[in-house]
Amino acid sequence: MIKLLKNLSVYKWIVLAVLGLVFIQSMTDLYLPTLMSDIIDKGVVSGDTKYIWNIGGLMLVVAALGATASIIASFYSSKAAMGLGRDIRSKVFNHVEQFSLQDFDKIGTASLITRTTNDITQVQQVVIMMLRMVISAPIMFIGGLIMATSKDAKLSLVIVLAMPFLIGSVLFILYKGVPLFQTVQERLDRLNLVLRENLTGIRVVRAFNREKEEKARLQKANVELTDVSIKVNKIMAFLMPVMMLVMNLTVIGVIWFGGIRIDNGAMQIGDLMAFIQYVMQIMFALVMASMMFVMVPRAAVSAKRINEVLDMKPTFLDEGTKSANLEHGTLEFDHVSFSYPGAEESALTNISFHAQAGEITAIIGGTGAGKSTLVNLIPRFYDVTNGAIRVNGVDVRESSHEEVRSKIGFVPQKALLFSGTIAENVRFGKEDATLEEIEHAARIAQAEDFISKMKDGYESVITQGGSNVSGGQKQRLSIARALVRKPDIYIFDDSFSALDYKTDAKLREALKVETQNSTVIIVAQRVSTVIDADQIIVLDKGEIAGIGTHKELLENNSVYREIVESQLSEEEIA
């Protein structure tokens, strides 16, 4: 928690101003009961109307000063706390941006969302409370004790007797409640995960009639969160009635023994009323402190979860300095092996090949052969376990992420579009792309036809996740996004699977001209997509089973021939 609060140093002048204003407010609150005592003892009892008006006017001024200080303190404490939340959220996001895919897998997307939203909100709320109460509660407590003792020292023993009950109840409730805060946040993570899976996978859920089962799964996560939340809130809810009970019993004791002392002439009525006010202020200070004791542990749990993300070092840091300009559009895999964290077997073993500019290299193989894993290593989404990958002659680990990825146009297996216009989505590949460049990229990607039929053309809005366009249209827009970048290396990870054969053929024909000075890597399931490639890499169980042209592999490679025979007829093969 302290580590996160260091980020408040940016707002140190605002924090100091808030503390000063809270101090003024607290002093005015402590001064008012004394003025009220004077009005009763010196004005009301003696019938001095002028004195009542004078002190009453002073009370109004003091109350107005305290109210003004309180309002301004509330404004600036909120400003500092919200600013802190914004800064931490940006810090977490910027740090997470450096994570590799395996780092994301380690924490989980759902948990990262919870930590960036709910956990930071918890910290914000407690900072607001701390700024208002960290000064106010001690001043009110100590000041109230001093003022009450100055009115009647013997009557102050009633307060002393009440203290152990208050402090004991607060500590007991915290002992029971604090361990549950961590569970609450973990259950919230779980609920977020299940909800996210249901929303993103709604088509699959409905296609297999799994609505009832998924509702039950969500209900279970929801009930688990509800149960632990009710449990912790029951414990915390017990705090306020205990505080109020002790407070009211203390006031009764003060009135009882104060009445006796007034009857004996040892105390005046005004002093007793002021004493009661100070007792209320002391108790209220303890209530504020107890609320802090409730919120701080929960915020501390959230702060710990936030710090876990900030303290987590990316699997590989962007420390590269070499410029990848020694060669143009070359890609080399040099005895590359890769294993996913915790996996029993390697996903790729001893992969070696060389791809030149102007060549099309196709990668084909059965499901689970390691095709997508291989291309995900090129932009360094994951780091190789052994060997080296060189882009333009430079090891990707020795060059910065930005340098390597600026040379690559990547079209992922799952086409992903962002909310915004078509032009904005294509421009995602090149921020300063002109409309002519966007139109050219769309034309090559065979997207021009369907875009021209849309009402607003390139300014047509794509909804979240691209739900208002088809799978094939998504793929073509994703390809256009890569084409507008004009990179040295194009990577198409099974990017033609949603296209019909006619569109596929037209697209590959257009790509030949567009990418003639670049290296093209195509991952495909269909033999027809890779048949004209300069070299075809056949993967089988994470290893290279053969490299060559379609004709060479058909004659000499049994794995490739098996794939071809499963897709083409004897006439087509011949």
VOROSE-802704 format. One record per residue: x, y, z of N, C-alpha, C, CB in turn. Coordinates in steps of 0.02 Angstrom, whole numbers, plus 50000, padded with zeros to 5 digits. Glycine has a CB too. Layout:
<pts>
XYZXYZXYZXYZ...
</pts>
This chain:
<pts>
500414994050000500005000050000500435006350000499535000050061500955006350043501395012150048501745013349981501925011050104501925007849948502265008349883501835012049832502445001349857501185010549832500735013949785500625021249805500065010349782500605022449872500475029249895501045034049879500355029249970501635031249863502195035549843502045039249778502835031349834501555036549740501355039949678500995046549692500905035449636500795047649756500465053849775500955059749778500125053049842501605058349772502105063649776501985068949722502805060749770501685066849666501525071649613501025076849637501245067849551500595074749684500065079149709500225081649780499395075449709500865082349796501065083949865500765090649889501815084249871500735095649844500465102149865499715101749877500615107549813499375097749836498655096649847498535093049913498335092749789498945087849926498885084049988499015088450048499375078049988499535092650045499685097150101499115102150112500345101050087498825104550056498255109250062497665105750095498055111849992497525099450076496975095650106497085094650180496895088850071497705092850199497855091750270497775098250309498575089050277497985103850280497895110350313497165112050322498245115850274496765110950270496055112450273495695107950324495735111650204495885101550325495585096850374495765098950445495825089650361496375101350454496585103850520496145109750542497345105950519496025114450495495595120150511494895117850529495565125150451494625113150489493955110550503493915107250572493755105450448494425103350588494425099850653494455104850711495035095050656494855109950704494925114950757494265118750767495495119850742493915120250712493265123650719492765119150753493005125850649492775112750737492315107950769492445107450844492375101050736493075107850863493255107450934493085113850972494005105850941493085119350936492965125850968492225127150980493255131450925491795124450938491075125850942490755123751009490725122350886490885117751036490575115951101490765120751157490775108951121491375123351157491585128151208491185134651203492345129651202491085136951141490675142951131489955141851154490675144951057489695135751139489015134151161488965134051237488805127351132489495131451270489515131351343489505138351371490145127651367489885142851339489895149851362489215153151354490425153751324488875151851298488205154751287487725152751343487915152451218487745146251361487275143751413487455146451482487285136051414488105145851500488305147651568488325155251579488985144751583488535159051528488615166251537488065170451505489275168451509487695167351458487175171151424486485169051446487235170251351486315162651437485635160251452485485160551527485545153151427485955157951568485845157651641485775164651670486425153951677486205169351647486185176151675485715180751637486895179251674485425178251580484955182251541485275187851502484445185151586485915187151484486285192251446486175191151370487055192051464485655194451343485475193451272486035195751225484845197351256486345201351241486885203951199487445198951193487145210651226487625195651248488165190751248487975184651204488325188451321487335182851210487085177151169487155178651095486345175551187486955184851075487005186851005487735187050981486675193650995488165189851024488875190451004489205183550995489255194451058489105179251045489415172551041489075168350987489375168851110488415169350980488045165750927488305167650858487305167150932488425174150847488705176450783489395173550771488745184050782489815173250826490475170250820490435162850802490875171150886489925159350831489825152250815489655151250741489265149350860489245155850714489065155450643489675156350599488525160750626490105161150618490715162450579491175156350581491085168650605491265153550642491695147650650491415141650612491765145850725490745140750615490425135150579490495135950504489675134650598490415142150480490495143550408491205142250385490285150750391491695144250427492395142950410492535135450405492865146150463492265131650454492365124450454492035121150394492085121450517491415123450376491055120650319491425122050254490335123350316491675128150247492055130050186492685125850180492235137650188493045125150235493655121050235493495113750217494005121350304492925111250242492725104350229492565103350155492115102450272492205108150125492015107550054492625107650009491535113250034493085112450023493695113049982494135106849991494085119550000494185104350053494575098350066494295092350030494605096950142493625091750028493305086249992493465086549917492535086350002493445092549889493585093449818494305091349801493465100749798494785093949840495485092549824495695085449842495925097549859495395082549894495555075549910495305070949855495245073549979494715072449828494455068549771494895069349710493725070749754495125075549698495555076949641496205073049646495695084349636496505072949706497135069249716497035061749709497435070849784496495059149739496365051949738496195049549667495785050149785495785053349631495605051449562496225051949517495045055949535496635056949529497255057649490497725051849503497605064249507497755049749567498165043949584497915037649548498165042749661497255036649549496965030949515497115030949441496215030749526497055036849410497205037549338497935035849324497045044649314498385038349367499105037249357499285029849365499515041449406498995026549416499145019449428498865015249371498855017149496498265017049348497955013349293498385013849230497235016049278498645019849216499085020749158499735016849167499245028249147499985016949229500615013549245500535005949234500835014949317499975003249259499834996049251499764994349177499194994049290499384998349141499264997049070499924997249031498765002149040500335002349043500965003049007501444997249024501305009749024501414994949087501844989349107501604982849075501844988549184500944981849074500654975749045500794975548970499894975449058500844981348938500994981648866501664978248850501014988948843502114977948900502764974948889502754967348897503274977948936502194964648923502154957448937502164953448872501524955848977502474947648876502414942848821501754939048830503034937848820501574935048780500944931348785500954926448843500814927548720501544923748859501574919048915501494922648982502244915248913501664929048985501544933049045500794934149055501914939849042500444935448999499714936149002499404929649026499434938148934499654924049000499384917549019499484916249094499724912048979500034918849121500194917549192499694920849239500904920149207499514927249226499044930849269498324929749248499204938349269498214929849183497534929049157497224935749141497094925349208496904936149083496614942449061496064944849108496324941548991495644940249132495094942149177495364945349241494664936049195495894942449269496184945149330496504951949317496714940249358496824952749260497124959249242496594964749237497514958749176496014962949210495464967849204495224969749274494874964849163495134964849318494904966149386495404970549424494794959649424496034969049416496554972849451496594980049425497234969449443496464981049360496514987749331495894991949346496624987249256495344988649362494714992349375494534992149449494144989449333494284986449472494034985949541494564987249593493724979149552495154984249585495674985049636495914992149642496264980449620496004995449585496225002449587495685006949616496425004949516495045005349603494485009049632494505008549708493815006549605494655002449734494705001549807495245006149836494874994149823495805006549802496365010849825496155018149824496995009749782495805020149770495565027049764495125028949823495185028049699494645024649839494175026049893494515026849960493655020549897495005022449973495335022850038495795028950042495745016450051496065031149985496485037149985496065043350002496835038149916495465043749973495015049349989494875049450064494345048749950494725043450092494565043050163495175044750206494315036050180495755042350185496365043650224496535051050225496955039650196496475054350166496625061550163496165065550208496565064050091495545063350214495065066950256495135065150329494365065650233495325058950344495275056550413495945055450448494905050150414496485054850409497125053350440497355059050486497655052150386497125065150472497275070850516496685072150563497425077050475496075071850533495475073550570495355069050631494875073150524495395062350621495235057650675495695058550736495275050450650496365058750727496805059750785496685066450820497525059250765496585071850780496475078450810495835078450850496455083950755495305075750821494655075550855494685071250918494115072850808495065065750913495115061250971495525064451028495435054550950496125066651011496575069551062496295076251087497285070551034496075080451037495795086951055495175086251098495635091050993494745081551080494135080351119494295078251190493705075151085494785073751197494995071551264495255077451306495535066051259495675081551275495955087251312495405092151333496475090951268494955093751286494415098451301493935095651352494035100351237493775089151347493315086051395493635086051464493145078851373494275084351468494635084251532494665091251563495345081451523494735096351519494765103251545494095105351574494965108051489493545102451549492885104051576492765100551643492335102051525492955094151646492875090451709493295084151705492125088651723493845084051742494325078551739494025072051766494955080251778493645072451821493365066351852492855063051806493045068051919492445067251772491935064451727492255060951667491455069951703492885062751652493235059751595493385052351606493895063451582493335050051669493445042951683492935038451648493415041751759492335041251635491815037551599492065035651529491155041651594492425040551497492695039351430493245034051433492975045951400493675034551485494225029751492493955022651499494645031551553493405021851536493115015251545492815012451480492575015551599492575016851436492265014651373492775012551320491825020151345493385015451325493895014351273494065006951260494515017951292494205002951311494394995951298493864992051259494514992351363493224993451272492684990051237492684991851162491994991851268492794998451148492805000651079493394997651041492835008251076493994998351070494604996051037494594988451028495234998151077494364984951080494324977651077493854975251023494104974851144493274978451016492784976350965493054977550895492124980050975493404983250885493694984750820494214979550800494014991750820494664977950846495204973050833494924966050819495684972750892494404964150857494094957650847493774957050778493574956250902493414962250758493074962250694493584962050637492614968350687494134965850644494654965850593494984958950587495184971150608495094955750644495404949150646494984944150606495494946650719494324944850611493874940250576493774942150502493204940150611493784948650488493604950950421494164951350370493294957450426494764953350392495314954650345495484948550301495934956650384495534942450328495694936750285495194935550228495744930450327494584938050238494064936950187494124941750128493374937650218494484947350137494544952250083494904949250023494914958450108495444945450035495814942249981495354937449942496434938550008494944933749980494474928949949493964932549905494114924850004493724938349929493234942249890493524944049822493034948649929494144946549821494444948649757494574942649712495104952449770494774936949741494884930949701494234928449670495204925449743493694928649710493034926549684492794931349630492514926149742492964937749637492794942649586493164941149521492954949849610493804939249527494194937049468493844931249433494894934949490493624926449473493304920449445492664922249408493164915249501492254926449439491624928549408491764932249342491224933049455492264936549343492454940349283492674935549228493014945349300493054930349246493294925449197492714921749164493764920449232492254919149205491694915249179491244919749135491274912249237491114925849159490694930449120491024932149054490564936949161491674933349055492044935148993492024929248944492774937149010492124923148968492104917248925491424916448893492294910948964490894917748932490214917048906490054922248853489714917548963490274928348864490124933748817490514932948752490274940448848491164931148758491564930348697491404923948660492314930548714491164918948697491024912448665490284911048657491324906948705489874916448653489144915548652488914911348592488814922348650489254912048535489054908148476489144900648488489454910348413489704898948518489844891848533489354889148584490574890848558489214893148636488744891148688488054889648658488684896648742487824894048615487164893048584487164887448533486924899648552487704886848496487744881648444487694874748474488394882248405487954873848536487934867248568487414866848623488624865648596486954871748624486404871648674486664870848745485914866048658487174874748761487484874248827487274880048873488244874048821486724883348856486514889148895486394887348969485874892148865486044881648980485894879649049486524878349089485444873449050486984874649058487614872949093488024879249108488034868049051488044883849059488424890049069488094894649121488504893849003487424894649121487064898449172487224895749242486294898249160487254889049246487414885849310488134887549331487334878149305488594887649282489294889349298489354896549322489734888149236488994901049288489004908049309488664908849377488664912449256488114905149386487744905549449488184903249507487114901249446488574898049495489024895449547489544900749566489374889049523489854903749515490364909049528490044914949563490704911249463489434916649542489074922349571488894921049644488434923849531488654914949658488454913049727489074912949772488104906149728489634910349745490244910049785490474917049805490804906449746490444921749757490614928749772490124931849821490644932949708489474930449809488954933149853489034930649924488254931249828489154924149932489214921149999489784924250039489324913649993490374924850007490944927450043490864934950056491594926150005490524938550009490394945650019489904946750076490114948849954489384942650079488904943150134489244941650200488304938350123489674936650199490024934650261490454940350287490454928450248490844943450242491284948850264490884955050283491784950550208490334956350247489934962150264489534961250328489454963650207489354955050344489024953650408489494955450465488814946250413490124953350457490624954650509490734962150515491284951150494490804965550458490934972750460490314976750482491154975250391489714974250464489104977550484489004977250560488504974350449489314972350592489264971650664489634977350700489544964850686490104980450664490534985550695490134991750715491094987550647489724994250668489375000550681488875000150739489005002750618488454994850743488014994350801488394994050867487574988250795488964990450868489364990050930489624997050948489964985150921489875000650898490135007450910489575012050937490425010450846488985011650906488435015950927488185014150996487865015450877488175007651010487955005351077488425008051131487924997651080489075007151120489565009651169489525017151174490275007451149489435020551117489395027951116488795030351157489345030551044488215027351145487605029451179487625027851254486995026051148487915021951271487995020251342488465025151377488245013051350488985027251340489455032051368489115038751380490055032951321488705040951332488335047351340487855046851400487935049051275487515041051406487065040051464487455040651529486705033151459488055037451530488475037751590488695044851604489085033351582488855048651552489075055651562488495059851590489315058751494487895058951561487315062751585487155060851658486685061451539487195054351672487035051851740487505054951792487075044151743488155053851781488635056351830488715063951826489315052951819488615066851766488635074151759488075077451798488605076151685487475074351795486905077051834487055077051908486275072851820487375071751930487555071352002488035076952019487865064452019488535078251975489035083351988488735090351985489625082751939488245091451941487895097851938487495098952003487425098251876487175093552024486775093752086487205095452147486415087152098487855093052144488315094452199488665101152191488835088852204488535104552134488835111152123489555110752096488835115052186489765104852075490455104052051490515105351976490715097052067489935106451942489945107251869489355111451848489925100351834489445115251794488905119351767488565115751709489175126251744487935118051696487535114751644487875115451575486825117751641488135121351560488465122551496489065118051486488685129851490489445117051541490035112551537489825105351523490445112951602489265103251554489025096451541488815095551468488435094751587488475100551440488265100051370488875099951324487795106051351489365104151340489985104251300490345097551308490455110051323490335094851369490665088451382490345082951340490625086651458489675082951337489315077951296489525078651222488545078851303489575084851198489795085951129490495083251116489765093451112490935084351165491625081851157491645074251159492075084751212491225071251200491185063851202490945061351134490695061551258490455064751105490205062751038490765063350986489595067051018491155068850992491705069850944492245064450952492015076750954492395062651015492885057351028492645050750998493025056551104492005049151011491735042950985491695043050908491035041851014491515048850882491485049450808492175048550777491185056250787492685051150811493375050250787493555042850786493875054150832493335039150838493455031950841493075028250786493275029150909492465030650771492065027650717492425028650650491355030650714492675034750640493055036150578493665031650574493265043650575494015031050630494615026850631494435019550616494975027350699493875017250645493665010250633493485009250560493065008450678493175014250529493015013650457493655013250416492585019650434494165017050437494815016550403495115009650412495295021950429495045006950473495305000350487494954995050445495244998650562494324996350427493954991650385494174992250312493194992950392494244998450288494384999550218495124998650200494165006450198495565000550245496285000150230496504992950217496695003050288496304988050259496514981150243496274978650175496264976350297495644980450157495384978350093495774981750036494634980050087495914988250045496314991849995497024989049993496324999350010497274986850051497954983950054497984977550012498164982650126497454973550015497414967549974497424969449900496774963349991497024974549883497004976849814497674979649792496454982249805497994983449837498654986349822499174980849810498884991049879499124975549850499584969949842499494966749773499474964649897498864966049751498724963049686498974967549629497964961749679498904974149639499154978849588499914978549585498924986049604500234978349644500964978049646501234971649617501204978749718500844966149623501054959849592501144960649517500544954249607500694964549486500744965849414501334970449399500084968949387501394975849439501924980749426502614977849440501814986949469502654973249489503304970249507503494964449462503284967849579503004962049423503134956349379503564958549320502474953149355504154955849315504604957549260504404953649198505344956249279504344957049141504184953549079504684947949066504164958349019504444942449037504864936649024505484938648984504474931348986505394943148936505964945948901505874953448894506064942548833506384957148914506364964348912506594966948844506804967348967506344972748826506524975848762507184979548769505964980648737507734975848766508394978848777508814978948713508764975048830508494976848656508874976548594509094983348569508454973148541509674983548538509934989848512510144989348439510524992048553510234983348414510464982548345509924984348295510714975448332510104987548242509634989448190509594983948137509834996048157508974981848122508884976248076508864978648004508234972348093509414981347980509434983947911510014981147871509474991447913510324975847896510904973047861510684969647796511274968047905510114966347799509834963147739509114965447734509884955347743508824964647675508144967047664507674961147653508104971847604507174960547698506654955647689506884948447694506334956547625507354946947740507574940047748507354937447816508334939447741507204931047819507004927847881507384921147886506234926747884507684920147944508064913947954507894910748021508824915247949507724904448020507654900448081508274896048086506984896048080508644896848141509274893148150509214888348209509864898148161509044881948194508984876748245508544879048304509674874648270507954881348288507494884148338507084878548371507024889348307507064878848438506624874448477506234878948525507034868948516505624876748540505204880748585504734876248625504794885948546504674877848689504204874348733503784879448770504574869648784503134878348775502704882648814502854881548888501944881348799502814886748930502954885949002502514880449033502834892549038502824875749067502474870449100502284864549055501864873049131502434865148990502254859748944502754853948951502254862248871502504847748943502914841848949503334840648886502494835748964503064842648829503414841448765503544848148730503014836748720504044848248687504204854148648503674855148594504904853648617503484861448584503014863048529503374862948462502674869848541504014865148463504424865048403505114862348420504484872248373505404858548374506064855548387506514856348325505994848048406507084859548335507614859948285507364862348216507954853148278507024868048216506754870848153507284875248120506104874948167507464873748059507954877748021507704878747950508654874448022507674885047928507524886547858507704893847845506774885147840507734895647782507914902447762507424904847710508644902747735507144910847721506664913747674506944920247646505974914947707506944920947580507234926847547506694931647524507664924647487506904937947514506444942947486506224940847417506774949947484505584941947403505314940047338505074932947335505824941147286505174929147389504954922047391504334921247435505524917547417503944916147418503374914247460503544907647493502714913647417503554907847559503674901847598503024899747631504234902947652502794893847616502174891247644502324886147699501734888247589501904886147750501974881347805501324877447809502144884847874501384870947804500784866647805500914860747852500604864147733500384858047877500434852447923499774851047956500974853847976499734845547991499124843648025498974848248084499154836548048498384847348113498194851148173498674849548230497464849548193498924854848263499384853848319500104852648298499154848148361500244853748234500934852548209501414858048232500934852048133501144863948251501564869448274501614875148225502254866848289501154875548177501194880748125501114887748155500644879548072500574888948194500454895448224500984897248275499764895748256501214892148312501754893248361502374895948326501924886748399502534893048268503124895148230503084902548210503204890748168502524904548182502474911548159502404916448217501874912348112502154914148275502114918548333502804920048363501664915348386503294916048346503974917348370504324922848330504394910848366504104924048269504444928948226504374936048254504154928648155503764938448272503704945148301503864945248376503004947948290504124939648400504334938848470503754939548519504874943848486503194936348503502654935748551502874930948607501994933248517503264926048587503594921448634504344921448617503284914148629504754919348665505474918848653505664911548641505864921748712506124910548594506344903748579506684900648640506834903648519506624894148647506964890548701507694889348682506604883748716507804887348619508484886348593508514888948522508684878848596509124890348498509214892648430509114900148423508744889048385509024902448361508954909548348508504910748288509634912848337508144916348290507744918648233508034925348211506974919348251508194925948147508494932148122508044935448070509204930748091507884941748082507504945748035507984950848005506894949248069508054950747939508534955047905509234954247932508314962347911509404948047950510084946347972510234947648045510564950147932509744950148083509864951748154509414947448198509744959248168509704944548250509324940548298508784944948329509794937548354508164942548330507604946548356507704948348429506944942848347508104944448465508234945948536508744951548545508484939748572509104953248492509614958448496509364965048466510244956248460508754965148441508454971148413507834972848454508274970148337507644979148456507054981148495506414978348464507014988948499505904977648507505254975148483505004979548426504744974948540505054986148437504794990848387505164990048321504874998048412505814989048323506214988348263506014981948224506974988048280505944976448261505774970048229505064970348201505824964248280504604972648241503894972348221503734977548167503444973548281504144982748161504034987648107504184984648039504474993748119504564979048039504734975747975504224970347956505424972547980503724969348000503264963647991502554966047982503314958848051502204963047933501484963947925501154957447945501304965947852500814957348003500564951148032499804950748025500764950548107499564945247997498844943947992498704937748034498604942947917498394938548093498304932948139497784927948115498114935448207497814922148145497354916748127496624918848140497514910348168496524922148196495854924748212495834932148195495674923548288495464933848143495434940848120495104945148174495044941548053495444950348196495184954648248495144961848222495634954348311494534964648228494434971648209494254975748271493884972348155494404982148269494264986548325493654990848309494874990948342493314993148360492744997648349493005004148318492354999048415492665006448266492885012348229492705011448156493645013648237492945015848114492795015348042493255010348008492855022248008493075008547946493495004047907494175007247895493155002247839494175013647878494805017247866495255017047928494665024547845494955018047987495345017948050495635011048063494895020048109495255005848046495504999048056496084997448010494944994048045496034999547947496584998347900497185002647920496364999847827497045008747941497585013447961497935011048025497295020447971497655006248059497985003348118498665000548099497544997848150498734998348036499374995748012499875001047997499264991547951499635007047979500075012747965499705019147983500305012847888499925022248036499545027748066499445033548018499905030248128499945034947977499895040747932499705038847860500555044447932499385033147852499195030847785498685035547754498915023647788498785037147690498305041447655497715037247632498645044947593497185040747611496595037147586496765033047524496025042147570497215035647482497425031947422497775025447441497895036247378498195025647492498545019647516498065014647545499085021447568497555017147581497055012747611496645009447556496585016747658496445013347506496045010547450496455005447411495815016147403497095006647401497535002047365497594995447404498235005147354497694995947470497764989847512497114985847510497934991847585496544989347514495894985947512495784982547445495324990947527496024985747391495944982947324496344976447317496174988047270496954976447342497374970447339497074964947382498094971947363496794966847440496504961947487495814959547466496454964947557495574961847407494914959847380494344962147426494884952247371494454967947459493944970647504493564976447473494274972847570493814978847416493524984847386492794983947368493924986847324492614977947343491934976747320491424977747376491864969647292491534974347433491024974847487491054981647522491134969147538491634984847522491684991447554491284996547513492424993747561491344996147447491005000947402490245000247407491224999947330490014994347426489294993147432489004995647498489134985847424489444997147546489224999647611489045007047604489774998647665488575009247643488295016047637488825021547641487775017247692489265021047690489765026347700490465024347676489795028047774490505019047638491155016947610491685015847663491395022147561492255019147655492805018147702492675021347771493445021047673492155025447774491965028547838491415024547873491745035747828491235018747845490735014447877491005011947944490555008347832490565011747993490775010048061490785002548072490305013348112491335000148100491394993148120491224992748194492124990248106490744988548212490544987948283491074984048321489854984648289490984983748387491464980248430491554973048408491234980548503492194971148397492354964348376492194962948303491974959548419491974967948266491814966948196491194962748186492384963848160490704963348231490114959048228489644960648170489724959448293489744966448137489304968248082489604966648013489134975648085490144962748013490434960347949490544952847955491104964047933490584949547898490664942247897491384940247912490444939347830491494933647921492164931147936492644932547879492134923647949492404931547816492834932847758492994940247751492494930347695492514944547766492634951847763493134953947817491974955647770493074950947875493554952447929494264950647906493374948447993494334944647876494994942447854495284947147801494954935347826494874949347755495114953747702495324960547729494584954647648494954963047780495144969447811495784968647852494574972047857495874962847883496484961447920497084961147873496424954847959496974958247813497504957847763497674964847737497294953247703497154968947726497274975847704497664979747755496594979347690497524978547818497894981847873498634980147870497604979647942498804974047853499504972047847499824974847783499574964347848499434974947729499694977247664499864984747665499194975847609499454988747699499574995947700500224997647736498984999547734500474993047775501094994047812501714993647767501154988847868501654990047711502204988847664502834986447701502354995247623502784980847736503344978347775503834974247733503094974147833504384972347765504864967947733504634960647732505544968347768504254958847785504024951947792503274951847805504404948347851502914948047765502194946947775502094940147807501804947547708501674939847859501504933547891500744932647887501754933247965500514927647851499804926047846499684919447882499584925647771499414919947943499304914047984498604911247970499394915648059498574906647922497934903647902497404909147890497684898647958497614914347852497204920347844496724920047785497644926247836496704914447750496264913847691495734908547702496684912047629495674906047764495224900347777494494902047767495334897847847494304908447776493604910247770493424912747700493424915647821493914912447654493804914847586493594909147540494434918347559493164910647493492984905547443493574904847395492324907547403493574899447356494144897847312494274903347260494014891247276493744906447235493824911647184494184917747214493134913647155493934920047272494244925747306494954924147328493824927947367495054918047352495714915747373496214916247315495684908447400496004913747257496434913747198496594920947175496104909847140496084925247174496174932247153496634935847202495504935847148496554934447266496964937647317497694935547311496704935847387497824929047301498514926647295498844929347232498524918947294498454930147179498724933047117498924940347127498204932447060498494944047163498634951147176499224951847224498024954647206499284947247271499834947447320500514946347287499724942247375500534942247235501164940847200501504947247177501054936147141501094951647148501354958047122501524962747180500854961347075501064963147229501144967847284501744966247328500524968047326501874959847337502394957647385503024955047351502114952247430503144957147289503714954247252504394956147280503674956447179504414961547321505044963547352505084961647426505144971047344504594957847449504564956047520504564948447528503934959047553504714946347588504654939247605503944937847629505174937247660503644932547603502964930847622502954923947655502484930947560502674923847715502584917447752501844916047755502914917847825501634910447729500924908647729500824902047767500654907947656500414902447819500204896347854499524894547826500174897447933499444888547803498814886647771498634879447785498854887747696497974878147780497724871347786497584868547716497074871247828497424873047669497234870847602497854870347557496724875547571497914864747524498474863647477498454868647420498464856447450497844870347398497764875047342498074881847358497034875847325498104883647422498384890147442499144890147437498164891847513499464884347448500194884147452500524881147390500404880147513500114878847342500374874947286500884878747243499794872747242500814885447240501264889447199501834892547238500884894847163501914890747302502444893747344503134891747320502344891547417503624896147331504314894747310504614889047352504754901047317504414888947417504614883147458504054881747508505284884547496503924875347518503414873147565503764869547622502874868647530503604871647684503874868247743503324863847772504134873447796503454857447775502964852747803503144851447876502954846047761502674853147920502774851947992502394845848014502564858148033502704841948057502384836048085502614835148156502534829648043502144836048204502294835448276502874840048297502464828248292502864846148272503354851148293504034850548259503454850648364504104846148212504734845348176504624846148101505054838348191505164848048066505114848647993505154841747962505684853247966504614840047926504594833447893504834833947821503884830647895504894840147796505134841047728505104848247706504744836847680505564850247661505564856947632505674856147556506124861447664505274859847518505364859547445504774862647409505454852347421504754861947344504184864347305503624859147308504384865847232503054860947283502484856347283502664849947245501864859647250502974850647188503154844847147503664840347182503434847147079504174843547212504704839647246504424835747305505264844247269504004839147344503724835947404503234830447386503394841147450502854831647333502364826647311502714820047292501954829247252503304820747265503684814847243504064811547301504164816747187504324815747347504804813047396504574813147469505424816947391503994816247484503804817047554503124813747567503784824447574503124808647608502504804747621502004808847661502674798247658502244813047707501784817047749501414822047705502174820847805501784825447661501464830347617500984826947568502004834347578501194821247541500764817647493500114815547526501134811447465500164813647589499554811547627499074817447633499744808847697499354823447647498944829447653498614831047586499364835547678499004830647533498754832147465498204827247446499334831947413498314820947459497824815847439497174816547478498124808847450497214819247537496604820147578496184826047553496794821347652496484830447510496124836347487495984836447412496514842447506496434833447373496354833747300496214826747271496994836647269495874826847215495734820547181496354818347141495114821247133496354812247117496924809647078497044813947016496804802347059496484816346985496554820346925496894827046941495874821646893496704830046998496994836447018497724835747036496604839447078497894830047067498594828847086499024828047024498654822647132498754824446976499104823246914499194829746874498734818046872
</pts>
